[in-house]
Amino acid sequence: MNLHALRLFYTVAQAGSVTRAAEELLISQPAVTAQIRNLEKELGLPLFETQGRGIRLSAAGDVLQAYAERLFSLEARMEQAMADYRTGTAGRLRLTATSLPAGRLLPRWMAEFKTRHPALELVLDTAGSAEAVERLLRHEADIAFIGGGSPLPSEIAQEVLFEDPFLFIVPAGHPFAGATVTMDRMLTIPFVMREQGSSAREMLFAYCRTKGMAPPRVGLEFNGMNETIRAVAAGYGAALMSTLEAVDYLMRGEVARVDVADVRFSHPIRICTLAEGPLGPAAAPFLSFVREQKPLLGANG
């Protein structure tokens, strides 16, 4: 079926007049009439009947109009869906992130962005940094949020979203709570540590090696951040924690910060995408939104 002729037929049926339809379509009346006659010839059915000085739909025309209305309504919805996808207000956005941004940043950002773009589907997978990079390379994710400064392959474009400072924390009632001490004194306390390979542990041990200092004593070791900080909150030892990890406990007064003189640690929270190829239509507005957000680092001051 000739869709152009069908559209002309539908416009005439809606307008109730060939003249009004021709004016609406900005084409000549004879051209509209010719297209409708061709359509009637193609279908082998009359689509309009004479009614006085005007026209009305035939029985076959009534049926065709109903189908045409559904077809062109679907076409309008399809065009709107593609426009929404093109502008990033609909579609699917696949995110991957390491545990810190996945747990502390992205849930709030995703919820706020979803509120603004309810038709957009957002999916987040939590992974280690190496797996997050692999998901980008395998085109299984549009954006990765990676904590830490480990080297990335050249195929990955990266942008530091912000630096997340690390803090020394102790139980709220500890003599060092809120005080400024030297690193030598800080190392007299046993430490609650994450597993080997964790960012805080590697930074602290590397610092001690560089300064020729004895490494910290590991009193307790856990595989998770929550377990680590809860052990300190329960009254044992000290820990070196990301501000993002520690901020809630500090604000509730469950742990306290220790300022170690002349020692500053931090690690970046990075946005990572494939270096080649444009961002997907939903990825670009999401990243613009994320860049406007402020991390919850209030406990750092």
N, C-alpha and C positions, 0 to 999 in steps of 0.2 A: 504493500500500500504506500502511496506517495504521501509522506508525512507533511510536506509543505501544503499539499492540497487539503489534507486532513485539518491542519491548523487553520486554513482559511475557512473551511466548512465550520469549524468550531466557533470561530470568531463571528461568522454570520449568524449561527444559531444563538449565540449569546446576545448579539446586538439586535436580532430580530429583523434585520434589514441588510441587504447587500450594500446599499449606499452608505449606511452608517459604518459597516464593517470596512468598506474601502477607505473611508475617511480615517478610521482608527489605524488601519494598516499602512496608510499613506501610499496606496497603489490605486490604479484606476478601477472603476466598477466593472468594465468589460473583462479585465484580467481576472478579477475575483470570480465572475460568472463563468469564464472559460475553465478555470481550475475546478470549480465545483462540478461542471458538466463532465469533465474528464474523470473525476472521482466517481460520479454516478455511473459512467460508462465502465470504469474498472470494476466496480462492485456489481453492476447489472441490476441496480435498484435506484428508484427515485428517492432523493433525500429531502426534497422540499415539495410542498404543494401550494398552489395559488389560493390565496384567501382574500377576496375582494381585490383591493389594489396592492396588497402585500403578499407575504409568503408565510408559511408555517412549516414546521417539521412534519415529514411523513412518519409512518410507524417505524420504518427502517431508520429514518433520521433520528428519531427518539432514542433508539437502541445505540446507534453510533455515537450520538452526543454523550450518552452516559459513559461509554468506554473512553471517548476522547477526553472527557473531564477527568477521569481517573488517570489516564496516561499523562496529560499535561500537568496535573497536580503532582504526580510522581516525578516528572521532569523538574518541576520547580523545587521540590524537596531535594532532589539529587544535586541540582545546581547550588542550593543553599548549603548542603552537606560538604560539597567540594570547596565552596567559599570558606566555610568554617574550618575545614582542614587546612586550606591554604594559609589562613590567618592564624592558625594555631588554637582556635577556640573549640575544636573537636578533633577526634582521632585518638591515637594511643601514644603515650609517652613512656618509654621503658628506661628506668633508672637503676643503677647499681651503685653501691656505696660500701665503704668499710664501716666497721661497727660504730665508730664514734659519730660521724655525720649521719649514719643511718638511724642511730638511736636518739641523738640529741638535737639534730637540726631538721632533717627532712620531713619527719611527720608533721610538724607545724607548718613548714613551707608548703608541703603538698596539700594539706587541708585548706589553707588560705587560697592557694591557687585554684583548687577544685571548686571552692565557693564562687570564685570569679568566672570559672569556665566549667559549668556543671556537665557539659556534654563530653568533656575530655576525660579519657581513661588514663589514670596514672598507676604505674606498677613499679614497686621497689623490691629489689633483691639485695640482701646483705651478703658480702663476700670479702675475702681477704684482698689485699691490694693487687696481687698477681692475678687472681681470678677475675677481679673487676676489669683489669686491663684486657684479659683474654675475652671477656664478654664484649668489650668494645670492638676488638679486632675481629671477632666472629659475627659482628653486626647483631648481637643479641641484646645490646643496650644502646641507647642514644646518648646518654651522659653518664659519667662516673664521677662520684665525689670520693676522693681518696685523702685520708689523713696521713701525714708523714711525708718525708722527703725522699723516699727511695727513688732511684733513677727509673725513668720510663723509656720505652722504645721510641724511636724517631717517628713512628707512625702515629703517635699520640700527641695531640696538642694539649698543653696544660696552662692553667691560669691559677695563681694563688688567690683564693677568695679572701682569706685573712689568716693571720698567724694566731695560733692558739697557745698562749703561755702555759708553762708547767709550773706547778706550785708544790712546795713542801708542806705537808699537812701532818698534824699530830692530834691526839685526842683533845677534846675541848678543855679538860682540866690539866693538861701537861704544863710543866714549868716553861717550856719554850713557846706556848701558845701566844701568838701576837707579838712575839719578840723578834729582834734581829740578832742572829748568831753567825759565827764563822762556820765554814764548811767542816772544819775539824771537829767542832762541837756537835754539829748536826750528825756527823758520822759515828758519834758515840751511842746513838740510839739504834736498836735493831730495826730493820726495814721490813715492811710487808711489801712483797714484790709480785708483779705479774710474772708469767712464765718467760723463759729465755726467748729472746727475739722481740719482745715487746719494746715499744719506742722508749718509754720512760726508763726501763732497766738498761737498755743499751746506751742511752745518753748519759746516765749517771755513772755507769762503769767506765765508759770512754773518758769522761771528765776526770775521774780518779786516776786512770792510767796516764792521761796527759799531764796531770799535776804531780805525778809520782806519789799519790796518796794511797793508803790501804783501801781496798774496796769496801763498800757498805756490808754490814752483816745482814744476811737474809734470815730473818726470824720466822717468817711465814711466807708461803708461796701459793698463789692461786692462779687459775686460768682465766678469771674474769675480773673486770673492773669493779663490778658491784661487790663481789666478795672481798676484794682488796680494801676498798674504802670502808666497808662495814666492819672489817676487823679493826681498823684504826678507830672508827667511831665507838667500837666496843671497849676501847681502852688500851690497845696494844700498839706499840711501836710508832713508826712514821712511814710515810709513803710519798713518792713523787708522782703527782697526778696532773693530767690535763685540767685546765680551768673548766672546760666544758663538762668534764667528768665530776669535778668536785663542787661546782657552784651551788647545787641544791643543798648539799650537806653543810656547806659553809653558811649559807643563808639561814638554815635551821639551827645553827649553832651546835651541830653534832660533832664537827671537827673544827680545828682552827689552823690558820695559816702561820707558817714560820717564814720570815724573810731571811734568806741566807745571803750574807753580804757579798756583793760583786759576783753573784752567780745567777745567770738568767738562761733558762731553757725554754724553747718553744718548738712547735712543729707546724707546718702549714696545713691548711685544709684546701685541697686543690680541686678545681673543676677540670675534668679531662674529657676530651672528645677525640674523634678521629681527625687527624691533621688534614686529610684530603676529603673533599666533598662538602657541600653545604649542610648546615644543620637542618634537621627535619622541621616542618612548619610548627609543630608544638614545642620543639626544643628551644628555639630562639626566644619566644616570649617567656618561657619558664626561666631561662637563664637571666633574662633582663629583670624578671621579678626577683630572683634569688640575689642578684647583685645589689638590690635595694634594701635587702634585709640586714638587720644588725644581729650578730650572734649574741647569745646570752652570756656575756662575760662580766657581768656586773660585780662579781666577787673579786675581780682582779684589781680593783682599785681600792 
